[in-house]
Amino acid sequence: MESFELHITVDDTQTAIIPLLQSQCELSVSELKQAIAKGALWIGRGKHTQRLRRFKKPLKPQEELHFYYNQSVLEQVVTPAQLIADLDTYSVWYKPYGMLSQGSKWSDHTTISRWAQTHLTPERPVFIVHRLDRAATGLILVAHSKAAARGLSAMFEQHALEKHYQIIVHGNHSERAQPESITQEVDGKNAKSTFKCLKYAAKSDISLVDVNIESGRKHQIRLHAAGIGLPVVADRLHGDKEREYSDTLNLQLCAVSLSFTCPMTGEPRSFELEDSLKPQLEVTAALLSD
């Protein structure tokens, strides 16, 4: 039973979630509870639908249950995120490789939003205000109030902050203009990235590059790097399709710093990852040679 969906309209006699779901599928009680805890169950009435984890919640007639079961999704595990700063109305996290920014209808247990919600004290609501690709790592902000979500989202939309990434690319970027401004369009929209070489490893022919972006198009940095013939190491989507990487080598793209004026307090805020969490040229070179 790899994957299936259930859509059930509650009638006057159906008041318990687990027995109702069991009547429609072959999962055990423990399997159902685990799936619900990981975000597989939704409840709705009319146009309003939300995720539901309280399997003991009394049901009302005409409510609709939506259960999305995908065994492979529910079995996924990710490296824990790390809390960088808790500022009450929002928090700053290090998102590891493989962790999603937001969930899907199938689950949300491998997302930074759910991780933040379950690992902050006291527990608070969570609102995502910007995203990092699943394969990318680095700093991400999570809002904990609607006001903070509005303020932080507007800040990102208006590009009212400075954010830097570090990438490791194949080739010698130091041979190019420093800094290099790349304005190749992404999906037909304007996009600008500024690349600056930090270090070049001649033996493995890879470069550590600082990137500042003035727009936030999907996969912008990866596309711009590939567009100048210096693809990001372990970019299996936009990089060199002929190159093979070991499973231990992750995409070498990391959001390393954020600087902005807090939209709630007006205070300047600046966050930077410790070096151990940034891309490591020597480590990557060793993995490429394996």
Contacts in CASP RR format, 6 or more apart in sequence:
PFRMAT RR
TARGET T0000
AUTHOR 0000-0000-0000
METHOD contacts of the structure
MODEL  1
MESFELHITVDDTQTAIIPLLQSQCELSVSELKQAIAKGALWIGRGKHTQ
RLRRFKKPLKPQEELHFYYNQSVLEQVVTPAQLIADLDTYSVWYKPYGML
SQGSKWSDHTTISRWAQTHLTPERPVFIVHRLDRAATGLILVAHSKAAAR
GLSAMFEQHALEKHYQIIVHGNHSERAQPESITQEVDGKNAKSTFKCLKY
AAKSDISLVDVNIESGRKHQIRLHAAGIGLPVVADRLHGDKEREYSDTLN
LQLCAVSLSFTCPMTGEPRSFELEDSLKPQLEVTAALLSD
1 25 0 8 1.000
1 26 0 8 1.000
1 27 0 8 1.000
1 69 0 8 1.000
1 71 0 8 1.000
2 70 0 8 1.000
2 71 0 8 1.000
2 72 0 8 1.000
3 69 0 8 1.000
3 70 0 8 1.000
3 71 0 8 1.000
3 72 0 8 1.000
4 25 0 8 1.000
4 69 0 8 1.000
5 66 0 8 1.000
5 67 0 8 1.000
5 68 0 8 1.000
5 69 0 8 1.000
6 21 0 8 1.000
6 24 0 8 1.000
6 25 0 8 1.000
6 65 0 8 1.000
6 66 0 8 1.000
6 67 0 8 1.000
6 69 0 8 1.000
7 64 0 8 1.000
7 65 0 8 1.000
7 66 0 8 1.000
7 67 0 8 1.000
8 14 0 8 1.000
8 20 0 8 1.000
8 21 0 8 1.000
8 24 0 8 1.000
8 64 0 8 1.000
8 65 0 8 1.000
8 67 0 8 1.000
9 62 0 8 1.000
9 63 0 8 1.000
9 64 0 8 1.000
10 20 0 8 1.000
10 59 0 8 1.000
10 60 0 8 1.000
10 61 0 8 1.000
10 62 0 8 1.000
10 63 0 8 1.000
10 64 0 8 1.000
10 65 0 8 1.000
11 61 0 8 1.000
12 61 0 8 1.000
14 20 0 8 1.000
14 59 0 8 1.000
15 58 0 8 1.000
15 59 0 8 1.000
16 59 0 8 1.000
17 36 0 8 1.000
17 41 0 8 1.000
17 52 0 8 1.000
17 55 0 8 1.000
17 56 0 8 1.000
17 57 0 8 1.000
17 59 0 8 1.000
17 65 0 8 1.000
18 29 0 8 1.000
18 32 0 8 1.000
18 33 0 8 1.000
18 55 0 8 1.000
20 59 0 8 1.000
20 65 0 8 1.000
21 27 0 8 1.000
21 32 0 8 1.000
21 65 0 8 1.000
21 67 0 8 1.000
22 29 0 8 1.000
22 32 0 8 1.000
25 67 0 8 1.000
25 69 0 8 1.000
27 35 0 8 1.000
27 69 0 8 1.000
32 55 0 8 1.000
33 55 0 8 1.000
34 74 0 8 1.000
35 41 0 8 1.000
35 67 0 8 1.000
35 69 0 8 1.000
35 74 0 8 1.000
35 107 0 8 1.000
36 52 0 8 1.000
36 53 0 8 1.000
36 55 0 8 1.000
37 53 0 8 1.000
37 109 0 8 1.000
38 74 0 8 1.000
38 107 0 8 1.000
38 108 0 8 1.000
38 109 0 8 1.000
39 51 0 8 1.000
39 53 0 8 1.000
39 107 0 8 1.000
39 108 0 8 1.000
39 109 0 8 1.000
40 67 0 8 1.000
40 68 0 8 1.000
40 69 0 8 1.000
40 70 0 8 1.000
40 74 0 8 1.000
40 106 0 8 1.000
40 107 0 8 1.000
41 51 0 8 1.000
41 52 0 8 1.000
41 53 0 8 1.000
41 55 0 8 1.000
41 65 0 8 1.000
41 66 0 8 1.000
41 67 0 8 1.000
41 68 0 8 1.000
42 49 0 8 1.000
42 50 0 8 1.000
42 51 0 8 1.000
42 52 0 8 1.000
42 65 0 8 1.000
42 66 0 8 1.000
42 67 0 8 1.000
42 68 0 8 1.000
42 105 0 8 1.000
43 49 0 8 1.000
43 50 0 8 1.000
43 52 0 8 1.000
43 57 0 8 1.000
43 63 0 8 1.000
43 64 0 8 1.000
43 65 0 8 1.000
43 66 0 8 1.000
44 50 0 8 1.000
44 63 0 8 1.000
44 64 0 8 1.000
44 65 0 8 1.000
44 66 0 8 1.000
45 60 0 8 1.000
45 62 0 8 1.000
45 63 0 8 1.000
45 64 0 8 1.000
46 64 0 8 1.000
49 64 0 8 1.000
49 66 0 8 1.000
51 108 0 8 1.000
52 65 0 8 1.000
59 65 0 8 1.000
66 105 0 8 1.000
68 105 0 8 1.000
68 106 0 8 1.000
68 107 0 8 1.000
69 106 0 8 1.000
70 106 0 8 1.000
70 107 0 8 1.000
73 104 0 8 1.000
73 106 0 8 1.000
73 107 0 8 1.000
74 106 0 8 1.000
74 107 0 8 1.000
74 109 0 8 1.000
76 107 0 8 1.000
76 109 0 8 1.000
76 110 0 8 1.000
77 110 0 8 1.000
78 96 0 8 1.000
78 98 0 8 1.000
78 99 0 8 1.000
78 110 0 8 1.000
79 96 0 8 1.000
79 97 0 8 1.000
79 98 0 8 1.000
79 99 0 8 1.000
80 96 0 8 1.000
80 115 0 8 1.000
81 93 0 8 1.000
81 94 0 8 1.000
81 95 0 8 1.000
81 96 0 8 1.000
81 99 0 8 1.000
81 112 0 8 1.000
81 115 0 8 1.000
81 116 0 8 1.000
81 119 0 8 1.000
82 93 0 8 1.000
82 94 0 8 1.000
82 96 0 8 1.000
82 277 0 8 1.000
83 91 0 8 1.000
83 92 0 8 1.000
83 93 0 8 1.000
83 119 0 8 1.000
83 120 0 8 1.000
84 91 0 8 1.000
84 92 0 8 1.000
84 93 0 8 1.000
84 94 0 8 1.000
84 139 0 8 1.000
84 271 0 8 1.000
84 273 0 8 1.000
85 91 0 8 1.000
85 92 0 8 1.000
85 271 0 8 1.000
86 120 0 8 1.000
87 262 0 8 1.000
87 269 0 8 1.000
88 144 0 8 1.000
89 143 0 8 1.000
89 144 0 8 1.000
89 145 0 8 1.000
89 147 0 8 1.000
89 148 0 8 1.000
89 264 0 8 1.000
90 129 0 8 1.000
90 141 0 8 1.000
90 142 0 8 1.000
90 143 0 8 1.000
90 144 0 8 1.000
90 145 0 8 1.000
90 148 0 8 1.000
90 152 0 8 1.000
91 116 0 8 1.000
91 120 0 8 1.000
91 141 0 8 1.000
91 142 0 8 1.000
91 144 0 8 1.000
92 139 0 8 1.000
92 140 0 8 1.000
92 141 0 8 1.000
92 142 0 8 1.000
92 258 0 8 1.000
92 271 0 8 1.000
93 112 0 8 1.000
93 115 0 8 1.000
93 116 0 8 1.000
93 139 0 8 1.000
93 140 0 8 1.000
93 141 0 8 1.000
93 142 0 8 1.000
94 137 0 8 1.000
94 138 0 8 1.000
94 139 0 8 1.000
94 140 0 8 1.000
94 273 0 8 1.000
94 277 0 8 1.000
95 101 0 8 1.000
95 112 0 8 1.000
95 132 0 8 1.000
95 136 0 8 1.000
95 137 0 8 1.000
95 138 0 8 1.000
95 139 0 8 1.000
95 140 0 8 1.000
96 137 0 8 1.000
97 135 0 8 1.000
97 136 0 8 1.000
97 137 0 8 1.000
97 250 0 8 1.000
97 251 0 8 1.000
98 110 0 8 1.000
98 134 0 8 1.000
98 135 0 8 1.000
99 110 0 8 1.000
99 111 0 8 1.000
99 112 0 8 1.000
99 115 0 8 1.000
99 134 0 8 1.000
100 110 0 8 1.000
100 111 0 8 1.000
100 112 0 8 1.000
100 134 0 8 1.000
101 111 0 8 1.000
101 112 0 8 1.000
101 113 0 8 1.000
101 128 0 8 1.000
101 130 0 8 1.000
101 131 0 8 1.000
101 132 0 8 1.000
101 134 0 8 1.000
101 140 0 8 1.000
102 108 0 8 1.000
102 111 0 8 1.000
102 113 0 8 1.000
102 128 0 8 1.000
102 131 0 8 1.000
103 110 0 8 1.000
103 111 0 8 1.000
103 113 0 8 1.000
103 114 0 8 1.000
108 114 0 8 1.000
112 128 0 8 1.000
112 140 0 8 1.000
112 142 0 8 1.000
113 126 0 8 1.000
113 128 0 8 1.000
113 142 0 8 1.000
114 126 0 8 1.000
116 126 0 8 1.000
116 142 0 8 1.000
117 123 0 8 1.000
117 124 0 8 1.000
117 125 0 8 1.000
117 126 0 8 1.000
120 144 0 8 1.000
124 144 0 8 1.000
124 145 0 8 1.000
125 144 0 8 1.000
125 145 0 8 1.000
126 142 0 8 1.000
126 143 0 8 1.000
126 144 0 8 1.000
127 142 0 8 1.000
127 143 0 8 1.000
127 144 0 8 1.000
127 145 0 8 1.000
127 146 0 8 1.000
127 148 0 8 1.000
127 149 0 8 1.000
128 142 0 8 1.000
128 143 0 8 1.000
129 141 0 8 1.000
129 142 0 8 1.000
129 143 0 8 1.000
129 149 0 8 1.000
129 151 0 8 1.000
129 152 0 8 1.000
129 153 0 8 1.000
129 156 0 8 1.000
130 140 0 8 1.000
130 141 0 8 1.000
130 152 0 8 1.000
130 153 0 8 1.000
130 156 0 8 1.000
131 140 0 8 1.000
132 138 0 8 1.000
132 140 0 8 1.000
132 255 0 8 1.000
133 219 0 8 1.000
133 251 0 8 1.000
133 253 0 8 1.000
135 250 0 8 1.000
135 251 0 8 1.000
135 253 0 8 1.000
136 251 0 8 1.000
136 253 0 8 1.000
136 254 0 8 1.000
136 255 0 8 1.000
137 250 0 8 1.000
137 253 0 8 1.000
137 254 0 8 1.000
137 255 0 8 1.000
137 277 0 8 1.000
138 254 0 8 1.000
138 255 0 8 1.000
138 256 0 8 1.000
138 273 0 8 1.000
138 277 0 8 1.000
139 163 0 8 1.000
139 255 0 8 1.000
139 256 0 8 1.000
139 257 0 8 1.000
139 258 0 8 1.000
139 271 0 8 1.000
139 273 0 8 1.000
140 255 0 8 1.000
141 152 0 8 1.000
141 258 0 8 1.000
143 149 0 8 1.000
143 152 0 8 1.000
143 153 0 8 1.000
147 264 0 8 1.000
148 263 0 8 1.000
148 264 0 8 1.000
151 263 0 8 1.000
151 264 0 8 1.000
152 263 0 8 1.000
154 160 0 8 1.000
154 263 0 8 1.000
155 161 0 8 1.000
155 260 0 8 1.000
155 263 0 8 1.000
159 214 0 8 1.000
159 215 0 8 1.000
160 260 0 8 1.000
160 261 0 8 1.000
161 258 0 8 1.000
161 259 0 8 1.000
161 260 0 8 1.000
162 212 0 8 1.000
162 257 0 8 1.000
162 258 0 8 1.000
162 259 0 8 1.000
162 260 0 8 1.000
163 212 0 8 1.000
163 213 0 8 1.000
163 255 0 8 1.000
163 257 0 8 1.000
163 258 0 8 1.000
163 259 0 8 1.000
164 210 0 8 1.000
164 211 0 8 1.000
164 212 0 8 1.000
164 255 0 8 1.000
164 256 0 8 1.000
164 257 0 8 1.000
165 210 0 8 1.000
165 211 0 8 1.000
165 212 0 8 1.000
165 213 0 8 1.000
165 221 0 8 1.000
165 253 0 8 1.000
165 254 0 8 1.000
165 255 0 8 1.000
165 256 0 8 1.000
166 198 0 8 1.000
166 208 0 8 1.000
166 209 0 8 1.000
166 210 0 8 1.000
166 211 0 8 1.000
166 253 0 8 1.000
166 254 0 8 1.000
166 256 0 8 1.000
166 278 0 8 1.000
166 279 0 8 1.000
167 208 0 8 1.000
167 209 0 8 1.000
167 211 0 8 1.000
167 221 0 8 1.000
167 225 0 8 1.000
167 232 0 8 1.000
167 233 0 8 1.000
167 252 0 8 1.000
167 253 0 8 1.000
167 254 0 8 1.000
167 279 0 8 1.000
168 206 0 8 1.000
168 207 0 8 1.000
168 208 0 8 1.000
168 209 0 8 1.000
168 232 0 8 1.000
168 233 0 8 1.000
168 252 0 8 1.000
168 279 0 8 1.000
168 281 0 8 1.000
168 284 0 8 1.000
169 206 0 8 1.000
169 207 0 8 1.000
169 209 0 8 1.000
169 225 0 8 1.000
169 230 0 8 1.000
169 231 0 8 1.000
169 232 0 8 1.000
169 233 0 8 1.000
169 252 0 8 1.000
170 205 0 8 1.000
170 206 0 8 1.000
170 230 0 8 1.000
170 231 0 8 1.000
170 233 0 8 1.000
170 240 0 8 1.000
170 243 0 8 1.000
171 200 0 8 1.000
171 205 0 8 1.000
171 206 0 8 1.000
171 207 0 8 1.000
171 230 0 8 1.000
172 200 0 8 1.000
172 202 0 8 1.000
172 205 0 8 1.000
172 207 0 8 1.000
173 180 0 8 1.000
173 195 0 8 1.000
173 197 0 8 1.000
173 200 0 8 1.000
173 207 0 8 1.000
173 209 0 8 1.000
173 230 0 8 1.000
174 197 0 8 1.000
174 200 0 8 1.000
174 207 0 8 1.000
176 195 0 8 1.000
176 197 0 8 1.000
176 228 0 8 1.000
178 196 0 8 1.000
178 197 0 8 1.000
179 194 0 8 1.000
179 195 0 8 1.000
179 196 0 8 1.000
180 194 0 8 1.000
180 195 0 8 1.000
180 196 0 8 1.000
180 228 0 8 1.000
181 192 0 8 1.000
181 193 0 8 1.000
181 194 0 8 1.000
182 192 0 8 1.000
182 193 0 8 1.000
182 194 0 8 1.000
182 195 0 8 1.000
182 224 0 8 1.000
182 227 0 8 1.000
182 228 0 8 1.000
183 190 0 8 1.000
183 191 0 8 1.000
183 192 0 8 1.000
184 191 0 8 1.000
184 223 0 8 1.000
184 224 0 8 1.000
184 227 0 8 1.000
185 191 0 8 1.000
186 215 0 8 1.000
186 217 0 8 1.000
186 218 0 8 1.000
186 219 0 8 1.000
186 220 0 8 1.000
186 223 0 8 1.000
186 224 0 8 1.000
187 217 0 8 1.000
187 218 0 8 1.000
189 215 0 8 1.000
189 217 0 8 1.000
190 215 0 8 1.000
191 213 0 8 1.000
191 215 0 8 1.000
191 216 0 8 1.000
191 217 0 8 1.000
191 220 0 8 1.000
191 224 0 8 1.000
192 213 0 8 1.000
192 214 0 8 1.000
192 215 0 8 1.000
193 211 0 8 1.000
193 212 0 8 1.000
193 213 0 8 1.000
193 214 0 8 1.000
193 220 0 8 1.000
193 221 0 8 1.000
193 224 0 8 1.000
194 211 0 8 1.000
194 212 0 8 1.000
194 213 0 8 1.000
194 214 0 8 1.000
195 209 0 8 1.000
195 210 0 8 1.000
195 211 0 8 1.000
195 224 0 8 1.000
195 225 0 8 1.000
195 228 0 8 1.000
196 209 0 8 1.000
196 210 0 8 1.000
196 211 0 8 1.000
196 212 0 8 1.000
197 207 0 8 1.000
197 208 0 8 1.000
197 209 0 8 1.000
197 210 0 8 1.000
198 207 0 8 1.000
198 208 0 8 1.000
198 209 0 8 1.000
198 210 0 8 1.000
199 207 0 8 1.000
199 208 0 8 1.000
199 281 0 8 1.000
200 206 0 8 1.000
200 207 0 8 1.000
200 208 0 8 1.000
201 207 0 8 1.000
201 281 0 8 1.000
201 282 0 8 1.000
201 285 0 8 1.000
203 285 0 8 1.000
204 284 0 8 1.000
204 285 0 8 1.000
204 288 0 8 1.000
204 289 0 8 1.000
206 233 0 8 1.000
206 281 0 8 1.000
206 284 0 8 1.000
206 285 0 8 1.000
206 288 0 8 1.000
207 230 0 8 1.000
208 279 0 8 1.000
208 281 0 8 1.000
209 225 0 8 1.000
211 221 0 8 1.000
213 220 0 8 1.000
213 221 0 8 1.000
217 223 0 8 1.000
219 237 0 8 1.000
219 238 0 8 1.000
221 232 0 8 1.000
221 253 0 8 1.000
222 231 0 8 1.000
222 232 0 8 1.000
222 235 0 8 1.000
222 237 0 8 1.000
222 238 0 8 1.000
222 239 0 8 1.000
222 253 0 8 1.000
223 238 0 8 1.000
225 231 0 8 1.000
225 232 0 8 1.000
225 235 0 8 1.000
225 238 0 8 1.000
226 232 0 8 1.000
226 235 0 8 1.000
226 238 0 8 1.000
226 239 0 8 1.000
231 238 0 8 1.000
231 239 0 8 1.000
231 240 0 8 1.000
232 238 0 8 1.000
232 239 0 8 1.000
232 251 0 8 1.000
232 252 0 8 1.000
232 253 0 8 1.000
233 245 0 8 1.000
233 249 0 8 1.000
233 251 0 8 1.000
233 252 0 8 1.000
233 284 0 8 1.000
233 288 0 8 1.000
234 245 0 8 1.000
234 249 0 8 1.000
234 250 0 8 1.000
234 251 0 8 1.000
234 252 0 8 1.000
235 251 0 8 1.000
235 253 0 8 1.000
236 245 0 8 1.000
236 251 0 8 1.000
245 288 0 8 1.000
246 287 0 8 1.000
246 290 0 8 1.000
248 287 0 8 1.000
248 290 0 8 1.000
249 284 0 8 1.000
249 287 0 8 1.000
249 288 0 8 1.000
252 279 0 8 1.000
252 284 0 8 1.000
253 279 0 8 1.000
254 273 0 8 1.000
254 277 0 8 1.000
254 278 0 8 1.000
254 279 0 8 1.000
256 272 0 8 1.000
256 273 0 8 1.000
256 278 0 8 1.000
257 270 0 8 1.000
257 271 0 8 1.000
257 272 0 8 1.000
257 273 0 8 1.000
258 269 0 8 1.000
258 270 0 8 1.000
258 271 0 8 1.000
259 268 0 8 1.000
259 269 0 8 1.000
259 270 0 8 1.000
259 271 0 8 1.000
260 268 0 8 1.000
260 269 0 8 1.000
261 267 0 8 1.000
261 268 0 8 1.000
261 269 0 8 1.000
262 268 0 8 1.000
262 269 0 8 1.000
END
